[in-house]
Amino acid sequence: MKRDPNYVAAVEKAIREKYGELTVINPKSLWDTEKEAQYIQELKDSHKRDIKEEKIELDGVFMSKKLINTKLNRNCKFCNTYSFNRDNEVYLTKYNCCQKCYILHIEGR
């Protein structure tokens, strides 16, 4: 099977016409030492920010301490029972009730 060099040029020309000049140029041609220095500085700043945030391991995943809400009220407002079930956390957070009370009192509305 012979490769036609004119086919590659035709495809490149069609892409240039349809999507613009930036789609067919080499990205390296737009990069210079000033952009490289700015990129490296942004990486360093980002890394410093990540180090400053205190991370906590939760179920095998490291999360920022700011994202964890430890003030979860685990008492259902309808049946007034304390829930140990982790599946009820969604219902307790959003509806302030356990899953059973959600099905009985809220879901049918």
C-alpha positions in Angstrom: 0.0 0.0 0.0 1.6 3.3 -1.1 1.1 6.4 0.9 0.2 9.6 -0.9 1.9 12.7 0.5 -0.6 14.9 -1.3 -3.4 13.3 0.8 -1.8 14.4 4.1 -1.5 18.0 2.7 -5.1 17.9 1.5 -6.3 16.8 4.9 -4.3 19.4 6.7 -5.6 22.1 4.4 -9.2 21.0 5.0 -8.7 21.0 8.8 -7.1 24.5 8.5 -10.1 25.8 6.5 -12.7 24.3 8.8 -11.2 24.9 12.3 -8.7 27.7 11.7 -4.9 28.2 11.6 -4.2 27.4 15.2 -5.3 23.8 14.8 -2.5 22.9 12.4 0.5 24.7 13.8 3.0 23.1 16.1 2.2 24.2 19.7 5.9 24.4 20.5 6.2 27.3 18.1 4.1 29.4 20.4 6.1 28.6 23.5 9.0 30.8 24.6 11.3 31.1 27.6 9.1 33.8 29.2 6.0 31.5 29.1 8.1 28.6 30.4 9.3 30.7 33.4 5.7 31.8 34.1 4.4 28.2 33.9 7.1 27.0 36.3 6.3 29.8 38.8 2.6 28.9 38.6 3.4 25.2 39.3 5.5 26.3 42.3 2.7 28.5 43.7 0.2 25.8 43.2 2.4 23.3 45.0 2.9 25.7 47.9 -0.9 26.2 48.2 -1.4 22.4 48.3 1.1 21.9 51.0 -0.4 24.6 53.2 -3.8 22.9 53.2 -4.1 20.2 55.8 -5.2 16.9 54.3 -7.1 14.2 56.1 -7.4 10.6 55.0 -11.1 9.6 54.7 -11.9 6.1 53.4 -8.5 5.9 51.6 -8.8 9.3 50.0 -7.0 12.4 51.1 -9.3 15.4 51.4 -8.8 19.0 52.5 -9.8 19.6 56.0 -12.0 22.5 54.9 -14.2 20.2 52.9 -15.1 17.9 55.7 -18.2 18.8 57.7 -18.0 17.3 61.2 -21.1 19.0 62.6 -23.6 16.5 61.2 -26.7 16.1 63.3 -27.4 12.4 63.3 -30.8 12.7 65.0 -33.9 12.2 62.9 -36.4 15.1 63.4 -39.4 12.8 62.8 -38.6 9.7 64.9 -35.9 11.4 67.1 -33.6 8.3 66.8 -29.8 8.5 66.6 -28.6 6.9 63.4 -25.4 4.9 63.2 -25.9 4.0 59.6 -23.6 5.8 57.2 -26.2 5.4 54.4 -28.4 7.8 56.3 -25.9 10.6 56.0 -27.3 11.8 52.7 -30.8 11.9 54.1 -29.7 13.5 57.4 -27.7 16.2 55.6 -30.4 17.1 53.0 -33.7 16.4 54.7 -32.8 16.2 58.5 -34.3 12.7 58.7 -33.4 9.1 58.4 -34.0 7.0 55.3 -37.1 5.3 56.7 -38.7 8.6 57.7 -37.8 10.1 54.3 -39.7 7.3 52.6 -42.7 7.6 54.9 -43.0 11.4 55.2 -41.1 13.2 52.4 -40.9 11.0 49.3 -44.6 10.9 48.7 -45.1 14.6 48.6 
